[in-house]
Amino acid sequence: MPKAVESYFAMLKSATSTGVKSDEEWGWREVFVGLWGTLTVYESETEPEKHFCLIIGWDGYLRTGKGVITRGENELTISTKNSVYTFLL
């Protein structure tokens, strides 16, 4: 079972494609921009140096793929194979 390492009240500020998938395959992620909820960061079981995020709000939830996390002032960004997600903390 993945280990939860951090939790925040957050909003998905942006979701951008890395260009690996076509717009038709990737576009569903944009619906979640603006979602407020509980953001939990998990450690990947198969690659402990990578993480994935799960945000759960009243309007739905989004689970990212595993990727590398960077932090800015009041922001957390995860860069995955297909997407870059930025959360406002």
Biopython code that builds the backbone (N, CA, C, O; Angstrom):
import numpy as np
from Bio.PDB.StructureBuilder import StructureBuilder

atoms = [
    (1, "MET", "N", (0.840, -1.181, 0.000)),
    (1, "MET", "CA", (0.000, 0.000, 0.000)),
    (1, "MET", "C", (0.886, 1.245, 0.000)),
    (1, "MET", "O", (1.851, 1.309, 0.761)),
    (2, "PRO", "N", (0.575, 2.236, -0.842)),
    (2, "PRO", "CA", (1.401, 3.451, -0.879)),
    (2, "PRO", "C", (1.374, 4.199, 0.455)),
    (2, "PRO", "O", (0.369, 4.198, 1.167)),
    (3, "LYS", "N", (2.490, 4.828, 0.771)),
    (3, "LYS", "CA", (2.623, 5.565, 2.023)),
    (3, "LYS", "C", (2.304, 7.037, 1.785)),
    (3, "LYS", "O", (2.930, 7.682, 0.944)),
    (4, "ALA", "N", (1.326, 7.570, 2.528)),
    (4, "ALA", "CA", (1.011, 9.000, 2.479)),
    (4, "ALA", "C", (2.113, 9.750, 3.228)),
    (4, "ALA", "O", (2.451, 9.410, 4.362)),
    (5, "VAL", "N", (2.667, 10.776, 2.573)),
    (5, "VAL", "CA", (3.774, 11.497, 3.198)),
    (5, "VAL", "C", (3.451, 12.954, 3.528)),
    (5, "VAL", "O", (4.123, 13.560, 4.363)),
    (6, "GLU", "N", (2.429, 13.522, 2.883)),
    (6, "GLU", "CA", (2.035, 14.909, 3.142)),
    (6, "GLU", "C", (0.555, 15.069, 2.818)),
    (6, "GLU", "O", (-0.002, 14.314, 2.022)),
    (7, "SER", "N", (-0.075, 16.060, 3.444)),
    (7, "SER", "CA", (-1.472, 16.356, 3.142)),
    (7, "SER", "C", (-1.715, 17.854, 3.299)),
    (7, "SER", "O", (-1.178, 18.483, 4.210)),
    (8, "TYR", "N", (-2.530, 18.426, 2.404)),
    (8, "TYR", "CA", (-2.813, 19.856, 2.399)),
    (8, "TYR", "C", (-4.264, 20.098, 1.984)),
    (8, "TYR", "O", (-4.897, 19.225, 1.391)),
    (9, "PHE", "N", (-4.785, 21.272, 2.293)),
    (9, "PHE", "CA", (-5.988, 21.776, 1.648)),
    (9, "PHE", "C", (-5.467, 22.571, 0.465)),
    (9, "PHE", "O", (-4.675, 23.496, 0.645)),
    (10, "ALA", "N", (-5.894, 22.231, -0.733)),
    (10, "ALA", "CA", (-5.268, 22.805, -1.919)),
    (10, "ALA", "C", (-6.261, 22.966, -3.059)),
    (10, "ALA", "O", (-7.393, 22.485, -3.005)),
    (11, "MET", "N", (-5.792, 23.666, -4.105)),
    (11, "MET", "CA", (-6.558, 23.823, -5.341)),
    (11, "MET", "C", (-5.652, 23.454, -6.510)),
    (11, "MET", "O", (-4.476, 23.819, -6.530)),
    (12, "LEU", "N", (-6.199, 22.735, -7.479)),
    (12, "LEU", "CA", (-5.451, 22.460, -8.697)),
    (12, "LEU", "C", (-5.420, 23.741, -9.519)),
    (12, "LEU", "O", (-6.427, 24.137, -10.105)),
    (13, "LYS", "N", (-4.271, 24.375, -9.557)),
    (13, "LYS", "CA", (-4.106, 25.668, -10.224)),
    (13, "LYS", "C", (-3.962, 25.504, -11.737)),
    (13, "LYS", "O", (-4.503, 26.301, -12.504)),
    (14, "SER", "N", (-3.235, 24.475, -12.163)),
    (14, "SER", "CA", (-3.050, 24.253, -13.603)),
    (14, "SER", "C", (-2.700, 22.798, -13.875)),
    (14, "SER", "O", (-2.151, 22.094, -13.028)),
    (15, "ALA", "N", (-3.036, 22.377, -15.080)),
    (15, "ALA", "CA", (-2.661, 21.063, -15.583)),
    (15, "ALA", "C", (-2.270, 21.264, -17.036)),
    (15, "ALA", "O", (-3.087, 21.687, -17.854)),
    (16, "THR", "N", (-1.023, 20.961, -17.353)),
    (16, "THR", "CA", (-0.555, 21.145, -18.720)),
    (16, "THR", "C", (0.015, 19.841, -19.256)),
    (16, "THR", "O", (0.571, 19.034, -18.511)),
    (17, "SER", "N", (-0.130, 19.655, -20.533)),
    (17, "SER", "CA", (0.346, 18.449, -21.197)),
    (17, "SER", "C", (1.843, 18.550, -21.461)),
    (17, "SER", "O", (2.374, 19.633, -21.708)),
    (18, "THR", "N", (2.506, 17.410, -21.405)),
    (18, "THR", "CA", (3.922, 17.354, -21.781)),
    (18, "THR", "C", (4.068, 17.076, -23.276)),
    (18, "THR", "O", (5.179, 17.075, -23.806)),
    (19, "GLY", "N", (2.943, 16.842, -23.953)),
    (19, "GLY", "CA", (2.960, 16.596, -25.389)),
    (19, "GLY", "C", (3.096, 15.142, -25.780)),
    (19, "GLY", "O", (3.144, 14.823, -26.967)),
    (20, "VAL", "N", (3.159, 14.252, -24.799)),
    (20, "VAL", "CA", (3.292, 12.823, -25.093)),
    (20, "VAL", "C", (2.004, 12.267, -25.693)),
    (20, "VAL", "O", (2.047, 11.459, -26.620)),
    (21, "LYS", "N", (0.862, 12.698, -25.168)),
    (21, "LYS", "CA", (-0.438, 12.222, -25.651)),
    (21, "LYS", "C", (-1.110, 13.290, -26.505)),
    (21, "LYS", "O", (-0.814, 14.480, -26.389)),
    (22, "SER", "N", (-2.015, 12.842, -27.359)),
    (22, "SER", "CA", (-2.776, 13.785, -28.178)),
    (22, "SER", "C", (-3.734, 14.573, -27.287)),
    (22, "SER", "O", (-4.021, 14.161, -26.164)),
    (23, "ASP", "N", (-4.225, 15.702, -27.785)),
    (23, "ASP", "CA", (-5.165, 16.526, -27.024)),
    (23, "ASP", "C", (-6.416, 15.737, -26.657)),
    (23, "ASP", "O", (-6.966, 15.921, -25.571)),
    (24, "GLU", "N", (-6.868, 14.867, -27.542)),
    (24, "GLU", "CA", (-8.071, 14.071, -27.280)),
    (24, "GLU", "C", (-7.856, 13.115, -26.110)),
    (24, "GLU", "O", (-8.756, 12.912, -25.296)),
    (25, "GLU", "N", (-6.661, 12.530, -26.029)),
    (25, "GLU", "CA", (-6.353, 11.597, -24.948)),
    (25, "GLU", "C", (-6.062, 12.318, -23.639)),
    (25, "GLU", "O", (-6.336, 11.787, -22.562)),
    (26, "TRP", "N", (-5.512, 13.515, -23.724)),
    (26, "TRP", "CA", (-5.052, 14.211, -22.536)),
    (26, "TRP", "C", (-6.075, 15.183, -21.959)),
    (26, "TRP", "O", (-6.062, 15.426, -20.752)),
    (27, "GLY", "N", (-6.951, 15.742, -22.770)),
    (27, "GLY", "CA", (-7.787, 16.875, -22.408)),
    (27, "GLY", "C", (-8.688, 16.737, -21.197)),
    (27, "GLY", "O", (-9.043, 17.746, -20.589)),
    (28, "TRP", "N", (-9.072, 15.520, -20.822)),
    (28, "TRP", "CA", (-9.988, 15.344, -19.686)),
    (28, "TRP", "C", (-9.433, 15.927, -18.391)),
    (28, "TRP", "O", (-10.205, 16.244, -17.486)),
    (29, "ARG", "N", (-8.136, 16.074, -18.281)),
    (29, "ARG", "CA", (-7.523, 16.573, -17.050)),
    (29, "ARG", "C", (-7.872, 18.037, -16.780)),
    (29, "ARG", "O", (-7.959, 18.453, -15.624)),
    (30, "GLU", "N", (-8.071, 18.810, -17.836)),
    (30, "GLU", "CA", (-8.340, 20.248, -17.685)),
    (30, "GLU", "C", (-9.638, 20.527, -16.931)),
    (30, "GLU", "O", (-9.794, 21.599, -16.347)),
    (31, "VAL", "N", (-10.559, 19.585, -16.937)),
    (31, "VAL", "CA", (-11.835, 19.738, -16.225)),
    (31, "VAL", "C", (-11.601, 19.950, -14.724)),
    (31, "VAL", "O", (-12.420, 20.575, -14.049)),
    (32, "PHE", "N", (-10.500, 19.437, -14.213)),
    (32, "PHE", "CA", (-10.243, 19.487, -12.778)),
    (32, "PHE", "C", (-9.532, 20.759, -12.319)),
    (32, "PHE", "O", (-9.395, 20.977, -11.115)),
    (33, "VAL", "N", (-9.084, 21.589, -13.232)),
    (33, "VAL", "CA", (-8.456, 22.865, -12.848)),
    (33, "VAL", "C", (-9.487, 23.689, -12.084)),
    (33, "VAL", "O", (-10.617, 23.864, -12.540)),
    (34, "GLY", "N", (-9.089, 24.190, -10.926)),
    (34, "GLY", "CA", (-9.995, 24.938, -10.057)),
    (34, "GLY", "C", (-10.589, 24.095, -8.945)),
    (34, "GLY", "O", (-11.264, 24.631, -8.067)),
    (35, "LEU", "N", (-10.353, 22.784, -8.961)),
    (35, "LEU", "CA", (-10.881, 21.892, -7.924)),
    (35, "LEU", "C", (-10.172, 22.148, -6.598)),
    (35, "LEU", "O", (-8.946, 22.076, -6.516)),
    (36, "TRP", "N", (-10.952, 22.446, -5.563)),
    (36, "TRP", "CA", (-10.459, 22.594, -4.196)),
    (36, "TRP", "C", (-10.711, 21.298, -3.456)),
    (36, "TRP", "O", (-11.741, 20.657, -3.664)),
    (37, "GLY", "N", (-9.787, 20.905, -2.597)),
    (37, "GLY", "CA", (-10.000, 19.705, -1.804)),
    (37, "GLY", "C", (-8.779, 19.340, -0.990)),
    (37, "GLY", "O", (-7.856, 20.136, -0.819)),
    (38, "THR", "N", (-8.797, 18.121, -0.496)),
    (38, "THR", "CA", (-7.685, 17.594, 0.277)),
    (38, "THR", "C", (-6.697, 16.951, -0.682)),
    (38, "THR", "O", (-7.030, 16.010, -1.402)),
    (39, "LEU", "N", (-5.483, 17.471, -0.680)),
    (39, "LEU", "CA", (-4.411, 16.952, -1.520)),
    (39, "LEU", "C", (-3.499, 16.097, -0.652)),
    (39, "LEU", "O", (-2.956, 16.570, 0.346)),
    (40, "THR", "N", (-3.334, 14.841, -1.038)),
    (40, "THR", "CA", (-2.429, 13.948, -0.328)),
    (40, "THR", "C", (-1.332, 13.518, -1.285)),
    (40, "THR", "O", (-1.597, 13.130, -2.423)),
    (41, "VAL", "N", (-0.096, 13.593, -0.808)),
    (41, "VAL", "CA", (1.072, 13.173, -1.584)),
    (41, "VAL", "C", (1.483, 11.798, -1.074)),
    (41, "VAL", "O", (1.647, 11.590, 0.128)),
    (42, "TYR", "N", (1.647, 10.861, -2.010)),
    (42, "TYR", "CA", (2.028, 9.487, -1.685)),
    (42, "TYR", "C", (3.387, 9.155, -2.280)),
    (42, "TYR", "O", (3.762, 9.661, -3.337)),
    (43, "GLU", "N", (4.111, 8.299, -1.585)),
    (43, "GLU", "CA", (5.375, 7.774, -2.104)),
    (43, "GLU", "C", (5.060, 6.594, -3.015)),
    (43, "GLU", "O", (4.252, 5.735, -2.662)),
    (44, "SER", "N", (5.691, 6.548, -4.180)),
    (44, "SER", "CA", (5.510, 5.428, -5.098)),
    (44, "SER", "C", (6.093, 4.163, -4.478)),
    (44, "SER", "O", (7.175, 4.187, -3.893)),
    (45, "GLU", "N", (5.367, 3.064, -4.613)),
    (45, "GLU", "CA", (5.865, 1.790, -4.091)),
    (45, "GLU", "C", (6.978, 1.221, -4.964)),
    (45, "GLU", "O", (7.899, 0.584, -4.454)),
    (46, "THR", "N", (6.903, 1.442, -6.256)),
    (46, "THR", "CA", (7.872, 0.864, -7.180)),
    (46, "THR", "C", (9.094, 1.753, -7.398)),
    (46, "THR", "O", (10.173, 1.255, -7.720)),
    (47, "GLU", "N", (8.931, 3.073, -7.224)),
    (47, "GLU", "CA", (10.028, 4.021, -7.379)),
    (47, "GLU", "C", (9.968, 5.022, -6.222)),
    (47, "GLU", "O", (9.394, 6.100, -6.370)),
    (48, "PRO", "N", (10.555, 4.676, -5.071)),
    (48, "PRO", "CA", (10.426, 5.513, -3.869)),
    (48, "PRO", "C", (10.883, 6.955, -4.026)),
    (48, "PRO", "O", (10.488, 7.808, -3.231)),
    (49, "GLU", "N", (11.707, 7.254, -5.031)),
    (49, "GLU", "CA", (12.137, 8.637, -5.234)),
    (49, "GLU", "C", (11.065, 9.463, -5.942)),
    (49, "GLU", "O", (11.183, 10.682, -6.059)),
    (50, "LYS", "N", (10.020, 8.784, -6.411)),
    (50, "LYS", "CA", (8.916, 9.476, -7.076)),
    (50, "LYS", "C", (7.665, 9.433, -6.203)),
    (50, "LYS", "O", (7.551, 8.621, -5.285)),
    (51, "HIS", "N", (6.731, 10.329, -6.516)),
    (51, "HIS", "CA", (5.496, 10.446, -5.753)),
    (51, "HIS", "C", (4.317, 10.558, -6.702)),
    (51, "HIS", "O", (4.495, 10.763, -7.902)),
    (52, "PHE", "N", (3.112, 10.422, -6.161)),
    (52, "PHE", "CA", (1.898, 10.751, -6.903)),
    (52, "PHE", "C", (0.972, 11.486, -5.967)),
    (52, "PHE", "O", (1.110, 11.395, -4.747)),
    (53, "CYS", "N", (0.019, 12.223, -6.536)),
    (53, "CYS", "CA", (-0.886, 13.049, -5.739)),
    (53, "CYS", "C", (-2.328, 12.622, -5.974)),
    (53, "CYS", "O", (-2.697, 12.171, -7.059)),
    (54, "LEU", "N", (-3.123, 12.776, -4.937)),
    (54, "LEU", "CA", (-4.558, 12.535, -5.007)),
    (54, "LEU", "C", (-5.240, 13.736, -4.378)),
    (54, "LEU", "O", (-5.011, 14.040, -3.207)),
    (55, "ILE", "N", (-6.080, 14.424, -5.150)),
    (55, "ILE", "CA", (-6.876, 15.523, -4.601)),
    (55, "ILE", "C", (-8.337, 15.097, -4.652)),
    (55, "ILE", "O", (-8.840, 14.670, -5.692)),
    (56, "ILE", "N", (-9.003, 15.219, -3.518)),
    (56, "ILE", "CA", (-10.410, 14.840, -3.405)),
    (56, "ILE", "C", (-11.193, 16.067, -2.955)),
    (56, "ILE", "O", (-10.910, 16.647, -1.907)),
    (57, "GLY", "N", (-12.178, 16.453, -3.758)),
    (57, "GLY", "CA", (-13.016, 17.600, -3.442)),
    (57, "GLY", "C", (-14.487, 17.259, -3.602)),
    (57, "GLY", "O", (-14.836, 16.125, -3.930)),
    (58, "TRP", "N", (-15.350, 18.243, -3.369)),
    (58, "TRP", "CA", (-16.796, 18.028, -3.508)),
    (58, "TRP", "C", (-17.183, 17.704, -4.943)),
    (58, "TRP", "O", (-18.145, 16.974, -5.181)),
    (59, "ASP", "N", (-16.428, 18.251, -5.909)),
    (59, "ASP", "CA", (-16.773, 18.099, -7.327)),
    (59, "ASP", "C", (-16.055, 16.949, -8.013)),
    (59, "ASP", "O", (-16.148, 16.810, -9.233)),
    (60, "GLY", "N", (-15.347, 16.131, -7.265)),
    (60, "GLY", "CA", (-14.666, 14.991, -7.862)),
    (60, "GLY", "C", (-13.283, 14.797, -7.286)),
    (60, "GLY", "O", (-12.924, 15.379, -6.263)),
    (61, "TYR", "N", (-12.512, 13.962, -7.968)),
    (61, "TYR", "CA", (-11.149, 13.698, -7.522)),
    (61, "TYR", "C", (-10.247, 13.489, -8.726)),
    (61, "TYR", "O", (-10.708, 13.169, -9.821)),
    (62, "LEU", "N", (-8.956, 13.674, -8.502)),
    (62, "LEU", "CA", (-7.949, 13.474, -9.535)),
    (62, "LEU", "C", (-6.743, 12.805, -8.895)),
    (62, "LEU", "O", (-6.251, 13.243, -7.855)),
    (63, "ARG", "N", (-6.276, 11.741, -9.532)),
    (63, "ARG", "CA", (-5.045, 11.063, -9.106)),
    (63, "ARG", "C", (-4.038, 11.229, -10.227)),
    (63, "ARG", "O", (-4.318, 10.900, -11.380)),
    (64, "THR", "N", (-2.865, 11.741, -9.883)),
    (64, "THR", "CA", (-1.825, 11.924, -10.890)),
    (64, "THR", "C", (-1.059, 10.619, -11.087)),
    (64, "THR", "O", (-1.176, 9.690, -10.288)),
    (65, "GLY", "N", (-0.290, 10.565, -12.142)),
    (65, "GLY", "CA", (0.685, 9.489, -12.288)),
    (65, "GLY", "C", (1.862, 9.791, -11.384)),
    (65, "GLY", "O", (1.912, 10.847, -10.753)),
    (66, "LYS", "N", (2.810, 8.870, -11.319)),
    (66, "LYS", "CA", (3.985, 9.121, -10.483)),
    (66, "LYS", "C", (4.928, 10.068, -11.204)),
    (66, "LYS", "O", (5.063, 10.047, -12.427)),
    (67, "GLY", "N", (5.581, 10.906, -10.388)),
    (67, "GLY", "CA", (6.472, 11.899, -10.968)),
    (67, "GLY", "C", (7.351, 12.547, -9.915)),
    (67, "GLY", "O", (7.464, 12.076, -8.784)),
    (68, "VAL", "N", (7.967, 13.643, -10.328)),
    (68, "VAL", "CA", (8.904, 14.370, -9.473)),
    (68, "VAL", "C", (8.233, 15.645, -8.973)),
    (68, "VAL", "O", (7.629, 16.388, -9.746)),
    (69, "ILE", "N", (8.349, 15.884, -7.682)),
    (69, "ILE", "CA", (7.718, 17.048, -7.048)),
    (69, "ILE", "C", (8.741, 18.166, -6.870)),
    (69, "ILE", "O", (9.887, 17.938, -6.483)),
    (70, "THR", "N", (8.283, 19.384, -7.168)),
    (70, "THR", "CA", (9.045, 20.592, -6.852)),
    (70, "THR", "C", (8.125, 21.523, -6.078)),
    (70, "THR", "O", (6.903, 21.476, -6.214)),
    (71, "ARG", "N", (8.737, 22.362, -5.268)),
    (71, "ARG", "CA", (7.950, 23.269, -4.444)),
    (71, "ARG", "C", (8.331, 24.715, -4.737)),
    (71, "ARG", "O", (9.492, 25.051, -4.970)),
    (72, "GLY", "N", (7.290, 25.559, -4.715)),
    (72, "GLY", "CA", (7.477, 26.996, -4.803)),
    (72, "GLY", "C", (6.771, 27.618, -3.620)),
    (72, "GLY", "O", (6.293, 26.908, -2.735)),
    (73, "GLU", "N", (6.701, 28.937, -3.597)),
    (73, "GLU", "CA", (6.014, 29.610, -2.502)),
    (73, "GLU", "C", (4.522, 29.317, -2.599)),
    (73, "GLU", "O", (3.873, 29.725, -3.562)),
    (74, "ASN", "N", (3.983, 28.627, -1.629)),
    (74, "ASN", "CA", (2.564, 28.243, -1.561)),
    (74, "ASN", "C", (2.120, 27.386, -2.740)),
    (74, "ASN", "O", (0.935, 27.371, -3.072)),
    (75, "GLU", "N", (3.046, 26.671, -3.382)),
    (75, "GLU", "CA", (2.705, 25.810, -4.513)),
    (75, "GLU", "C", (3.460, 24.490, -4.430)),
    (75, "GLU", "O", (4.551, 24.401, -3.867)),
    (76, "LEU", "N", (2.845, 23.479, -5.007)),
    (76, "LEU", "CA", (3.480, 22.178, -5.163)),
    (76, "LEU", "C", (3.228, 21.768, -6.608)),
    (76, "LEU", "O", (2.089, 21.804, -7.074)),
    (77, "THR", "N", (4.279, 21.381, -7.314)),
    (77, "THR", "CA", (4.162, 20.973, -8.710)),
    (77, "THR", "C", (4.669, 19.549, -8.838)),
    (77, "THR", "O", (5.712, 19.198, -8.286)),
    (78, "ILE", "N", (3.921, 18.728, -9.574)),
    (78, "ILE", "CA", (4.363, 17.373, -9.872)),
    (78, "ILE", "C", (4.438, 17.220, -11.385)),
    (78, "ILE", "O", (3.479, 17.495, -12.106)),
    (79, "SER", "N", (5.600, 16.777, -11.844)),
    (79, "SER", "CA", (5.835, 16.562, -13.269)),
    (79, "SER", "C", (5.839, 15.061, -13.533)),
    (79, "SER", "O", (6.698, 14.333, -13.035)),
    (80, "THR", "N", (4.865, 14.610, -14.323)),
    (80, "THR", "CA", (4.726, 13.198, -14.648)),
    (80, "THR", "C", (5.069, 12.984, -16.119)),
    (80, "THR", "O", (5.436, 13.929, -16.817)),
    (81, "LYS", "N", (4.953, 11.769, -16.581)),
    (81, "LYS", "CA", (5.249, 11.455, -17.985)),
    (81, "LYS", "C", (4.363, 12.264, -18.937)),
    (81, "LYS", "O", (4.839, 12.766, -19.955)),
    (82, "ASN", "N", (3.078, 12.389, -18.604)),
    (82, "ASN", "CA", (2.111, 13.022, -19.511)),
    (82, "ASN", "C", (1.711, 14.442, -19.143)),
    (82, "ASN", "O", (1.198, 15.171, -19.991)),
    (83, "SER", "N", (1.935, 14.854, -17.892)),
    (83, "SER", "CA", (1.379, 16.117, -17.413)),
    (83, "SER", "C", (2.271, 16.813, -16.408)),
    (83, "SER", "O", (3.154, 16.210, -15.797)),
    (84, "VAL", "N", (2.013, 18.106, -16.255)),
    (84, "VAL", "CA", (2.594, 18.886, -15.173)),
    (84, "VAL", "C", (1.410, 19.523, -14.436)),
    (84, "VAL", "O", (0.644, 20.292, -15.017)),
    (85, "TYR", "N", (1.277, 19.190, -13.152)),
    (85, "TYR", "CA", (0.183, 19.696, -12.320)),
    (85, "TYR", "C", (0.749, 20.654, -11.286)),
    (85, "TYR", "O", (1.754, 20.348, -10.644)),
    (86, "THR", "N", (0.124, 21.801, -11.118)),
    (86, "THR", "CA", (0.514, 22.745, -10.079)),
    (86, "THR", "C", (-0.664, 22.954, -9.146)),
    (86, "THR", "O", (-1.777, 23.265, -9.571)),
    (87, "PHE", "N", (-0.388, 22.773, -7.858)),
    (87, "PHE", "CA", (-1.410, 22.934, -6.822)),
    (87, "PHE", "C", (-1.082, 24.156, -5.987)),
    (87, "PHE", "O", (0.072, 24.362, -5.610)),
    (88, "LEU", "N", (-2.092, 24.969, -5.694)),
    (88, "LEU", "CA", (-1.974, 26.108, -4.795)),
    (88, "LEU", "C", (-2.258, 25.600, -3.390)),
    (88, "LEU", "O", (-3.313, 25.017, -3.140)),
    (89, "LEU", "N", (-1.321, 25.819, -2.472)),
    (89, "LEU", "CA", (-1.469, 25.307, -1.096)),
    (89, "LEU", "C", (-1.966, 26.390, -0.164)),
    (89, "LEU", "O", (-2.149, 26.143, 1.028)),
]
sb = StructureBuilder()
sb.init_structure("model")
sb.init_model(0)
sb.init_chain("A")
sb.init_seg("    ")
for serial, (resi, resn, name, xyz) in enumerate(atoms, 1):
    if name == "N":
        sb.init_residue(resn, " ", resi, " ")
    sb.init_atom(name, np.array(xyz, "f"), 0.0, 1.0, " ", f" {name:<3s}", serial, name[0])
structure = sb.get_structure()
